């Protein structure tokens, strides 16, 4: 496995910490507001981001998240064909630069919202006064009618994936689809469709390709009520297990809290053994973590100190079971 961190597109202290704890692989969101450059459909901008990592001895393995505004694509609005052309250029640029992984989602935003994934509280106390995030559907205002239907969202996704997957395959880029977060049928007025594991099987049928796969976000599949052992094995047998997000939660999709990796009721060591047993050799990264004393992360769930703990915990699990990693 490749121990990987999501690092910012501009070097900061988190890059130093990553190297100090022995993590030399990264994924990045290289959107202009984060990189200070053009979006990754501009190859010079993407090459610059890649060089920043290389100059620091960190291997950039891929991109994660929306690299530019995907609203028209996800909502099926006029202008999506122009946006899809940008997406095609981005995939070709990734292939030219040897960036082989794209973690993406298909979570549309409601017109009145500024988020795709969402939490209702970002300062829930955990042990020792660390602060974490939670989601409680009861804390949201009454949901209005959906702005468009689930089947329309499926149609939008079909249009997208059948357009981009041939380009991804030609470029040698594996696209790992991330679950809805939270994995519910809707978030406010926006429908959601990737909230049950069977949805991935439908996605694979829509665009059959060895480059069409899954980002297995452990916590979100847990919140779906999925049998994690079964679905990891199923995706691995299909050769669709591209990327793993290693985190834990307590609760249900309607009301959950993100917790420390070592305090849940899941056997995290068993999950590591499972990934190894099925032959997973791709990137694995710890995902959302609580904020520790003195931290005020810009994005909730992405404090630096919590990642230091999580990576150490993951390395300990791997070492204890003699599982090799880089």
The 8 nearest C-alpha neighbors of each residue, nearest first, counted from 0:
[[1, 280, 324, 281, 282, 2, 325, 283],
 [0, 2, 282, 325, 324, 281, 3, 283],
 [3, 1, 283, 325, 282, 284, 22, 0],
 [2, 4, 24, 284, 25, 283, 282, 1],
 [5, 3, 25, 284, 6, 26, 24, 2],
 [4, 6, 26, 27, 25, 3, 7, 284],
 [5, 7, 27, 4, 25, 26, 8, 14],
 [8, 6, 9, 27, 10, 5, 28, 33],
 [7, 9, 34, 29, 27, 33, 48, 6],
 [8, 10, 7, 34, 11, 33, 51, 48],
 [11, 9, 14, 8, 7, 12, 51, 13],
 [10, 12, 13, 14, 9, 15, 7, 6],
 [13, 11, 15, 14, 16, 10, 17, 303],
 [14, 12, 16, 15, 11, 17, 303, 6],
 [13, 15, 17, 12, 16, 11, 10, 18],
 [14, 16, 12, 18, 13, 17, 19, 11],
 [15, 17, 19, 13, 18, 14, 20, 12],
 [18, 16, 14, 22, 20, 15, 19, 13],
 [17, 19, 21, 15, 16, 20, 22, 23],
 [18, 20, 16, 21, 17, 15, 22, 14],
 [21, 19, 17, 18, 22, 16, 307, 311],
 [20, 22, 18, 19, 23, 17, 325, 16],
 [23, 21, 17, 18, 24, 20, 2, 3],
 [22, 24, 57, 58, 18, 21, 25, 56],
 [25, 23, 58, 3, 57, 59, 22, 2],
 [26, 24, 4, 59, 3, 5, 60, 58],
 [25, 27, 5, 61, 62, 60, 59, 63],
 [28, 26, 62, 5, 6, 63, 29, 8],
 [27, 29, 63, 62, 30, 64, 66, 8],
 [28, 30, 34, 8, 27, 66, 33, 31],
 [29, 31, 66, 38, 33, 32, 28, 67],
 [32, 30, 36, 34, 38, 37, 35, 33],
 [31, 33, 30, 35, 34, 36, 29, 37],
 [34, 32, 31, 30, 35, 8, 29, 7],
 [33, 35, 8, 31, 36, 29, 32, 9],
 [36, 34, 31, 33, 32, 37, 9, 30],
 [37, 35, 31, 34, 44, 38, 32, 30],
 [36, 38, 31, 44, 41, 39, 35, 30],
 [37, 39, 31, 30, 40, 41, 67, 66],
 [40, 38, 45, 41, 89, 44, 42, 37],
 [39, 41, 89, 88, 38, 85, 42, 86],
 [42, 40, 39, 44, 43, 38, 37, 45],
 [43, 41, 45, 44, 92, 46, 40, 39],
 [42, 44, 46, 45, 41, 47, 39, 37],
 [45, 43, 47, 42, 46, 41, 37, 36],
 [44, 46, 39, 42, 48, 47, 43, 49],
 [45, 47, 43, 49, 44, 48, 42, 50],
 [48, 46, 50, 44, 45, 49, 43, 51],
 [47, 49, 45, 51, 50, 46, 8, 44],
 [48, 50, 46, 52, 47, 51, 45, 59],
 [51, 49, 53, 47, 52, 48, 54, 46],
 [52, 50, 48, 54, 49, 53, 47, 55],
 [51, 53, 57, 55, 50, 49, 54, 58],
 [52, 54, 50, 56, 55, 57, 51, 58],
 [53, 55, 51, 52, 56, 50, 57, 49],
 [56, 54, 52, 53, 57, 51, 14, 50],
 [55, 57, 53, 54, 52, 58, 23, 18],
 [58, 56, 23, 52, 53, 55, 24, 59],
 [59, 57, 24, 53, 23, 60, 25, 52],
 [58, 60, 25, 26, 61, 24, 49, 57],
 [61, 59, 98, 26, 25, 58, 99, 100],
 [62, 60, 100, 98, 26, 101, 59, 99],
 [61, 63, 101, 27, 26, 28, 102, 100],
 [62, 64, 102, 28, 27, 101, 103, 26],
 [63, 65, 103, 28, 66, 102, 104, 62],
 [66, 64, 67, 69, 103, 68, 63, 28],
 [67, 65, 30, 29, 64, 28, 38, 39],
 [66, 68, 65, 30, 69, 38, 31, 39],
 [69, 67, 70, 65, 66, 71, 82, 72],
 [70, 68, 72, 71, 67, 73, 65, 82],
 [69, 71, 73, 72, 68, 74, 107, 108],
 [70, 72, 76, 79, 74, 75, 73, 69],
 [73, 71, 79, 75, 69, 70, 74, 76],
 [72, 74, 70, 107, 71, 75, 155, 69],
 [73, 75, 71, 76, 72, 70, 107, 155],
 [76, 74, 72, 155, 71, 73, 79, 77],
 [75, 77, 71, 74, 79, 78, 72, 73],
 [78, 76, 79, 71, 75, 80, 72, 81],
 [79, 77, 80, 81, 76, 71, 82, 72],
 [78, 80, 72, 82, 71, 81, 77, 83],
 [79, 81, 83, 82, 78, 84, 77, 72],
 [80, 82, 84, 79, 83, 78, 85, 86],
 [83, 81, 79, 85, 80, 84, 86, 78],
 [82, 84, 86, 80, 85, 81, 79, 87],
 [85, 83, 87, 81, 86, 82, 80, 88],
 [84, 86, 82, 88, 83, 87, 40, 89],
 [85, 87, 83, 89, 84, 88, 90, 82],
 [86, 88, 84, 90, 85, 89, 83, 163],
 [89, 87, 40, 85, 91, 86, 90, 92],
 [88, 90, 40, 86, 92, 87, 91, 39],
 [91, 89, 93, 87, 92, 88, 167, 94],
 [90, 92, 94, 88, 93, 170, 89, 95],
 [93, 91, 89, 95, 94, 90, 42, 88],
 [94, 92, 98, 90, 96, 91, 95, 97],
 [93, 95, 170, 91, 97, 92, 96, 171],
 [94, 96, 92, 93, 97, 91, 170, 98],
 [97, 95, 93, 94, 98, 92, 46, 49],
 [96, 98, 94, 95, 99, 93, 60, 171],
 [99, 97, 93, 61, 60, 96, 94, 100],
 [98, 100, 172, 97, 173, 61, 171, 60],
 [101, 99, 61, 173, 172, 98, 174, 60],
 [100, 102, 174, 62, 61, 63, 103, 173],
 [101, 103, 63, 175, 174, 176, 64, 62],
 [104, 102, 64, 176, 177, 63, 101, 175],
 [105, 103, 177, 176, 106, 178, 64, 102],
 [104, 106, 107, 73, 103, 156, 179, 193],
 [105, 107, 115, 104, 179, 191, 108, 73],
 [108, 106, 73, 105, 115, 189, 74, 70],
 [109, 107, 115, 189, 112, 114, 110, 106],
 [108, 110, 189, 112, 111, 188, 107, 187],
 [109, 111, 112, 108, 113, 188, 189, 146],
 [110, 112, 109, 113, 108, 188, 187, 114],
 [113, 111, 109, 110, 114, 108, 115, 187],
 [112, 114, 108, 111, 115, 109, 110, 117],
 [115, 113, 112, 116, 108, 117, 109, 107],
 [114, 116, 108, 106, 107, 117, 113, 180],
 [117, 115, 180, 114, 181, 118, 179, 106],
 [116, 118, 115, 114, 119, 180, 181, 134],
 [119, 117, 134, 133, 120, 132, 121, 116],
 [118, 120, 134, 133, 135, 138, 117, 121],
 [121, 119, 133, 132, 118, 122, 134, 123],
 [120, 122, 132, 131, 123, 299, 133, 118],
 [123, 121, 130, 131, 120, 132, 124, 133],
 [122, 124, 131, 130, 132, 121, 125, 120],
 [125, 123, 130, 128, 129, 122, 131, 126],
 [124, 126, 129, 128, 130, 127, 123, 131],
 [127, 125, 128, 129, 124, 130, 259, 262],
 [126, 128, 129, 125, 124, 292, 291, 130],
 [127, 129, 126, 124, 125, 130, 292, 291],
 [130, 128, 291, 125, 290, 127, 124, 126],
 [131, 129, 124, 122, 290, 123, 289, 125],
 [130, 132, 289, 123, 122, 121, 257, 290],
 [133, 131, 121, 120, 257, 123, 122, 256],
 [134, 132, 256, 120, 255, 118, 257, 119],
 [133, 135, 118, 119, 254, 255, 136, 256],
 [136, 134, 254, 137, 138, 253, 119, 255],
 [135, 137, 138, 253, 139, 254, 134, 119],
 [138, 136, 135, 139, 140, 253, 254, 141],
 [139, 137, 136, 135, 119, 140, 134, 120],
 [138, 140, 137, 136, 141, 135, 119, 142],
 [139, 141, 142, 138, 137, 187, 136, 143],
 [142, 140, 143, 139, 187, 137, 138, 136],
 [141, 143, 187, 140, 188, 144, 139, 186],
 [144, 142, 188, 145, 141, 187, 146, 140],
 [143, 145, 188, 146, 142, 187, 147, 189],
 [144, 146, 188, 147, 189, 143, 190, 148],
 [145, 147, 188, 189, 144, 148, 109, 190],
 [148, 146, 145, 151, 149, 190, 189, 152],
 [147, 149, 151, 150, 152, 190, 145, 146],
 [148, 150, 152, 151, 190, 153, 192, 191],
 [149, 151, 153, 152, 148, 154, 147, 155],
 [150, 152, 154, 148, 153, 149, 155, 147],
 [153, 151, 155, 149, 150, 154, 156, 148],
 [152, 154, 150, 156, 151, 155, 157, 149],
 [153, 155, 151, 157, 152, 156, 150, 158],
 [156, 154, 152, 158, 153, 75, 157, 73],
 [155, 157, 159, 153, 154, 158, 160, 152],
 [158, 156, 154, 160, 159, 155, 161, 153],
 [157, 159, 155, 156, 161, 160, 162, 154],
 [160, 158, 156, 162, 157, 161, 163, 155],
 [159, 161, 163, 162, 157, 164, 158, 156],
 [160, 162, 158, 159, 206, 164, 163, 157],
 [161, 163, 159, 160, 164, 158, 165, 83],
 [164, 162, 160, 166, 165, 161, 167, 159],
 [163, 165, 167, 166, 160, 161, 162, 168],
 [166, 164, 168, 167, 163, 169, 162, 161],
 [165, 167, 169, 164, 163, 168, 170, 87],
 [168, 166, 164, 172, 170, 169, 165, 90],
 [167, 169, 171, 165, 170, 166, 210, 164],
 [168, 170, 166, 167, 171, 165, 172, 91],
 [171, 169, 94, 167, 168, 91, 172, 166],
 [172, 170, 168, 169, 94, 167, 99, 173],
 [173, 171, 99, 167, 100, 170, 94, 168],
 [172, 174, 210, 100, 99, 101, 175, 211],
 [173, 175, 101, 211, 212, 102, 210, 100],
 [176, 174, 213, 214, 212, 102, 241, 101],
 [175, 177, 213, 214, 103, 104, 102, 212],
 [176, 178, 214, 104, 103, 175, 213, 102],
 [179, 177, 193, 180, 194, 219, 176, 182],
 [178, 180, 182, 193, 181, 194, 106, 177],
 [181, 179, 182, 116, 178, 219, 117, 183],
 [180, 182, 179, 183, 252, 116, 219, 117],
 [183, 181, 194, 179, 180, 252, 223, 219],
 [182, 184, 185, 181, 194, 252, 191, 186],
 [185, 183, 191, 190, 192, 194, 182, 186],
 [186, 184, 190, 191, 183, 189, 187, 188],
 [187, 185, 189, 188, 190, 183, 191, 184],
 [186, 188, 142, 189, 185, 143, 109, 145],
 [187, 189, 145, 109, 146, 143, 144, 186],
 [188, 190, 109, 186, 185, 187, 145, 108],
 [191, 189, 185, 149, 184, 145, 186, 148],
 [192, 190, 185, 184, 193, 106, 189, 183],
 [191, 193, 194, 184, 149, 190, 198, 153],
 [194, 192, 179, 178, 198, 195, 191, 182],
 [193, 195, 182, 179, 192, 183, 178, 223],
 [196, 194, 197, 198, 193, 223, 182, 225],
 [197, 195, 198, 199, 194, 225, 220, 193],
 [198, 196, 200, 199, 195, 201, 193, 194],
 [199, 197, 201, 196, 200, 195, 193, 202],
 [200, 198, 202, 201, 197, 196, 203, 193],
 [199, 201, 203, 197, 202, 198, 204, 196],
 [200, 202, 204, 198, 199, 203, 205, 197],
 [203, 201, 199, 205, 200, 204, 198, 206],
 [202, 204, 200, 207, 201, 205, 206, 199],
 [205, 203, 201, 202, 207, 206, 200, 199],
 [204, 206, 202, 203, 207, 201, 157, 161],
 [207, 205, 204, 203, 161, 208, 160, 202],
 [208, 206, 204, 203, 205, 211, 209, 202],
 [207, 209, 210, 211, 206, 168, 164, 203],
 [208, 210, 211, 207, 238, 239, 168, 212],
 [209, 211, 173, 208, 168, 174, 212, 172],
 [212, 210, 208, 174, 209, 203, 173, 175],
 [213, 211, 239, 175, 174, 240, 241, 176],
 [214, 212, 175, 176, 240, 215, 241, 239],
 [213, 215, 175, 242, 177, 176, 243, 216],
 [216, 214, 243, 213, 217, 244, 242, 177],
 [215, 217, 244, 219, 218, 243, 214, 220],
 [218, 216, 220, 219, 215, 245, 244, 221],
 [219, 217, 221, 247, 220, 216, 246, 248],
 [218, 220, 222, 221, 216, 217, 223, 182],
 [219, 221, 223, 222, 217, 218, 225, 216],
 [220, 222, 218, 224, 219, 223, 225, 217],
 [223, 221, 252, 219, 224, 220, 251, 218],
 [222, 224, 220, 225, 221, 195, 182, 219],
 [223, 225, 222, 221, 226, 220, 251, 195],
 [226, 224, 223, 221, 227, 220, 196, 222],
 [225, 227, 229, 228, 230, 224, 221, 220],
 [228, 226, 230, 229, 225, 231, 221, 220],
 [229, 227, 231, 226, 230, 232, 273, 270],
 [228, 230, 232, 226, 227, 231, 233, 225],
 [231, 229, 233, 232, 227, 228, 234, 226],
 [230, 232, 234, 228, 233, 229, 227, 235],
 [231, 233, 235, 230, 229, 234, 236, 228],
 [234, 232, 230, 236, 235, 231, 229, 237],
 [233, 235, 237, 239, 231, 240, 236, 232],
 [236, 234, 238, 232, 240, 237, 233, 239],
 [237, 235, 233, 238, 234, 232, 239, 277],
 [236, 238, 234, 235, 239, 233, 240, 232],
 [239, 237, 235, 236, 240, 234, 209, 212],
 [238, 240, 212, 234, 237, 235, 213, 241],
 [241, 239, 235, 234, 213, 238, 242, 212],
 [240, 242, 213, 175, 239, 214, 212, 281],
 [243, 241, 214, 282, 281, 283, 215, 240],
 [244, 242, 283, 215, 214, 216, 245, 284],
 [243, 245, 216, 284, 286, 285, 283, 217],
 [244, 246, 285, 284, 217, 286, 243, 216],
 [247, 245, 286, 218, 285, 260, 217, 244],
 [246, 248, 218, 260, 258, 257, 263, 217],
 [249, 247, 257, 258, 256, 218, 255, 250],
 [248, 250, 256, 255, 257, 263, 258, 251],
 [251, 249, 255, 254, 256, 248, 252, 222],
 [250, 252, 254, 253, 255, 222, 249, 223],
 [251, 253, 222, 254, 181, 182, 255, 183],
 [252, 254, 251, 136, 135, 255, 134, 183],
 [255, 253, 135, 251, 134, 252, 250, 136],
 [256, 254, 250, 251, 134, 249, 133, 252],
 [255, 257, 133, 249, 248, 132, 258, 250],
 [256, 258, 248, 132, 133, 131, 247, 249],
 [259, 257, 248, 247, 256, 260, 262, 249],
 [258, 260, 261, 262, 288, 289, 247, 257],
 [259, 261, 247, 262, 246, 258, 309, 263],
 [260, 262, 259, 263, 267, 312, 258, 247],
 [263, 261, 259, 260, 258, 264, 265, 247],
 [264, 262, 265, 261, 247, 260, 249, 258],
 [263, 265, 266, 262, 249, 261, 267, 247],
 [266, 264, 263, 267, 247, 269, 270, 262],
 [265, 267, 269, 268, 270, 264, 263, 261],
 [268, 266, 270, 269, 265, 271, 261, 260],
 [267, 269, 271, 270, 266, 316, 272, 317],
 [268, 270, 272, 266, 267, 271, 273, 265],
 [271, 269, 273, 267, 268, 272, 274, 266],
 [270, 272, 268, 274, 273, 269, 275, 267],
 [273, 271, 269, 275, 270, 274, 276, 268],
 [272, 274, 276, 270, 275, 271, 269, 277],
 [275, 273, 271, 279, 277, 276, 272, 270],
 [274, 276, 272, 278, 273, 277, 279, 271],
 [275, 277, 273, 278, 274, 272, 279, 271],
 [278, 276, 274, 275, 279, 235, 273, 232],
 [279, 277, 275, 276, 280, 274, 235, 273],
 [278, 280, 274, 275, 277, 281, 0, 240],
 [281, 279, 0, 278, 1, 282, 275, 274],
 [280, 282, 0, 1, 279, 242, 241, 283],
 [281, 283, 1, 242, 3, 0, 2, 243],
 [284, 282, 243, 2, 3, 244, 1, 242],
 [285, 283, 3, 244, 4, 245, 2, 286],
 [284, 286, 245, 244, 246, 309, 310, 287],
 [285, 287, 246, 244, 245, 284, 288, 301],
 [288, 286, 300, 301, 246, 285, 289, 257],
 [287, 289, 300, 305, 301, 306, 286, 290],
 [290, 288, 131, 130, 300, 305, 129, 291],
 [291, 289, 130, 302, 129, 294, 305, 131],
 [290, 292, 129, 294, 304, 293, 305, 289],
 [291, 293, 294, 129, 290, 128, 130, 127],
 [294, 292, 291, 295, 290, 129, 304, 296],
 [295, 293, 292, 291, 290, 296, 302, 304],
 [294, 296, 297, 293, 290, 302, 299, 291],
 [297, 295, 302, 298, 299, 294, 301, 290],
 [296, 298, 295, 299, 301, 302, 300, 294],
 [297, 299, 296, 301, 300, 302, 295, 121],
 [300, 298, 301, 296, 121, 297, 132, 302],
 [299, 301, 287, 288, 289, 302, 298, 131],
 [302, 300, 299, 298, 287, 288, 296, 303],
 [301, 303, 296, 290, 304, 305, 300, 294],
 [302, 304, 306, 305, 13, 301, 307, 296],
 [305, 303, 307, 306, 302, 291, 308, 290],
 [306, 304, 308, 288, 307, 303, 289, 302],
 [305, 307, 309, 303, 304, 308, 310, 288],
 [308, 306, 304, 305, 310, 309, 311, 303],
 [307, 309, 311, 305, 306, 310, 312, 304],
 [310, 308, 306, 312, 311, 307, 313, 305],
 [311, 309, 313, 312, 307, 308, 306, 314],
 [310, 312, 314, 308, 309, 313, 315, 307],
 [311, 313, 309, 315, 310, 314, 308, 316],
 [312, 314, 310, 316, 315, 311, 309, 317],
 [315, 313, 317, 311, 316, 312, 318, 310],
 [316, 314, 312, 318, 313, 317, 319, 311],
 [317, 315, 313, 319, 314, 318, 268, 312],
 [316, 318, 322, 314, 320, 315, 319, 321],
 [317, 319, 321, 315, 320, 316, 314, 322],
 [320, 318, 316, 317, 321, 315, 322, 314],
 [319, 321, 318, 317, 322, 316, 272, 268],
 [322, 320, 318, 319, 317, 323, 316, 324],
 [323, 321, 317, 320, 318, 324, 275, 319],
 [324, 322, 321, 0, 317, 325, 318, 320],
 [325, 323, 0, 1, 322, 2, 317, 280],
 [324, 1, 2, 0, 323, 22, 23, 24]]
